[in-house]
Amino acid sequence: MLIASWAIAAGPVPADDPPERLVEGTILTISPITGDLMLSQDEGSVVVIYGIDPAALQELVAGDRVTIRLGANSEVRAVARNDL
């Protein structure tokens, strides 16, 4: 079980790659008030990400597939629903 957004972006970044990372998964729980969500990734990992701008989570619910873009400092830059 993985319980920190910074762990997703850990590891070396090649010099020619942009410093952003993508995290994809299905929302297990979400709190648009506090800006927290728990994702289940396809690999079986569970990721909890804290402090997301609540406005970015308003249209999302548990069960939605999402892609989260993390910046160089593991800050959440964007949250987008993956439509099937």
Buried (B, 14 or more C-beta within 10 A) or exposed (E): EEEEBEEBBEEEEEEEEEEEBEBBBBBBEBEBEEBBBBBBBEEEBEBBBEEBEEEBBEEBEEEBBBEBBBBEEBEBEBBBEEEE
